[in-house]
Amino acid sequence: MNVLFLSVNDLKDSRYRREGKRNLLDTRFGTADTLAFCGRLESAKKTRYGPRLKINDANPLAVIVGTFNSNVRRDAEKIVEKFKKEKDLYVLIYGNPYETDQLYINVNQDNGVILVDREVYERFHKLRKEVGRYLIGKLDTSPEGLDTTIEEEKAKEEAPLELSNSEIVNFIRSRDKEEGVKMEEILAHFKNFDGVEEKILELMELGELYEPKAGLFKVLE
């Protein structure tokens, strides 16, 4: 088993392939049959195929957990229940690549989902970046290629963390006294982020927010 610690953004430059009975993913860091991700839990819901967990590490990733493994399914179900009471959660995910019409991360192994804290989340991504630079150096030994890749990595590290849906929901829930929270108040609070209005519309489509009056938003409990 070859494991790569990745960010969700790394999947954009990857290529899935089948080799014998193994499902592999070729990335700029090398090839692996097992992928690890760590992000803040943005949503957690039960489905007929297993719990659906959505994490965010600056980019979102949704996985269905335990369709063919009851052990990891139970672990994910506990996370769903905990998320109902506590929203500031982080999850470490181990899965295997699989592609049909699109790339999926198949989470069907014991300990495939683990609740962690913010400190572990930060350590995971620090280690991921350090190992990534090392692997890139091994794959591209030319000074020009290595310098270019390191600059690209630095630019990604400096990018701000994307605003998660759960942060918007938690803010509205905390500020809502009775009638709802005004759009202007939400935009003012998240003024350093782009696409806030689009995220609010997405949350309404997901059934997590509703608009009792024009311009006012409430959490659908």
N, C-alpha and C positions, 0 to 999 in steps of 0.2 A: 504493500500500500504506500503510495506516494502522496504526501499531503502538502498543499500550498496554502499559506495564509494570504487571503486576498481582500481587497476592498470591492464593493459592488461595482464600482467604476471599471475595475480590471476586466470584467466580463465583456465589455464592449470590444476589446481587442483580442478576444479569444476565439478559438475554433474547436468545435466538437468533432470527435471521430471515434469510430468503433475499431478496436483491435482485438480480434479473437472474441473472448467473452467480456472484455473490459471496456467500460465507457471512459474515455479519456478527454481531457481538455488541454489543448495547446495554448499556452499564454506566453507573454514576453519574458516571463520568469522561468519557463520550462513547462514540462508536461506532468499532469497529476491525475489520479483517479479519485482523489478525495480533496474537497475544498473546505476551508474554514473561513467563516465570516463572523464579525461581531458588531452589533449595532444596538441602538436604543429601540426598544419595542414600541411600535407605532400603533399597531392594532393586533388583536388576538380574538379569533372567533372559531367556534366549532363548525365543521362541515361533515357531510356524510362520509367523506374520504379520510378525515382526520383533521385535527386543529390546523387552522391557517394562521401562521404568524408572519407579521410584516415588520421587518427591522429597517433602520435607517442609519447609515454611517456617513451621510452627506448625499447618498443616493439610496432609494428604497429597494428592498428585495423581499418578495413574498414567497413563502414555502408552505406546502402541505406536509404535515409531519405524521409519520406512522401509519401510512396506508397499509403496509405489509409487515409492521412490527409493533406488537402490542406494548412492549416495554417503553419505547420512545414515545408512543402515542399517549401513554399514561403520563409521562413526564410533561408533554406538551399540554395536556388537559389541565394539569396542575398550574401551569403558567397562565393559561386562559383564566382560571378562577382567581389567581392572584392579581391579574391585570384588572379585574373588575373592581378591586379595592385599592390597588396601588398602581399609579401610572408611570412612575419614574423607574422603569426597569430596563435592564440590558441583558441581551441574550447572545450566547456563543453557539454557533450552528456549525455542525459537520455534515456534509452531504456529498453526493456523487452527481456528476453531470449526466444529463440525459436530454436528448433532443428529438422532437417530433416536428411540429410546426414552428417551434421556438425552443430556446434553451431553458431547461428546468434544473433545479437543484433537488435531487431526490434524497429525502431525509428518512431513511429506514434502517438505521443502525442504533444499537444501544448507546446511550449518552450522546445522541445526535443533537440534542438541544440542552443547554445548561444555562441557568440563571446566573449572572455575574453582576458585580457592582461597577460603578463608574471607573474605579481605579484599574480593574482588570481590563475594561474596555480600552482605556488609554494605553495600558501596557501592551495589549494585543496589537494596537495600531503602530506603536513605536517599534515593536519587534518586527511587524510586517514590513515596515519601511526599511529597516536595517537589513533584513534578510533579502528584501527585494533588490536593494542596491548591490548586495553581494552577488546575487544570482545574475543580475544584468551584467555585472562586471565579468562574470565567467562566460556568459553567452556572447558578449561583444567586447573583445579585448582591445579594439582599436581606440586610441585616445579620443578621436573625434566622436565616435559612436557613444562612448561612455559619458563624455561631457554633455552631449545633447540629451541623453536619457536622464542624467542627474538633474539637469536644468528643468526638464519636464516634470520630474518628481517633485522638485522644490516648488514649482508653480502650483501643483495640485495640493501640496501640503498647506500652502498659504491661502487656498480657497476657503471661504467661510463655510461653516457647517450649515447645511440646508435646514430650513425651518420644518419641523415635523408636524404632522396633523395633530398628534397628541398634545403638543405645546399649545396649539390654537384652542383645542377643546378645553384643556385645563384652564387657560386664561379666561375663556368665556364663562366657564363654570364658576370660577372664583369671583368674577366681577358681577355676575348676574344676581341682582337683588330680587327682581320680580318679573319685570316686563321684557328683559333681554339686554343685550349689550349692543351699542351702536357700532356700525361699520367704521365710523371715524375713530372711535376709541381703539378698536382692534388694529387699524392701520397705523395709528400713532404709536401704539405699544411695539409693533413689529416693523417700525420704520426702516430698520437696517436690512430688511429682507425683501427680496423681489417675489412677485407672484403670489402675494397673500390673498388677493381677491379670488384668484383661480383655485387656491387651496380651499377657500371657504365654499366655493361652488362644488368642489369635489366632495367635501364633507357632507354637503346637503344631498348630493347624489347617492352617497353611501348610507344615508339615513342617520347620520350622527348629529347633524344640526338641522334646525328648521327656522323659519322666519315668521313669527307670530304677527308682526307688523312690518311694513316696508322699512328696510334699513336696520332692523333689530334682529339679533340672532340669539337662539337659545340651544342648549344641549338637549338632545332627545335621550332621556334617561330610560 
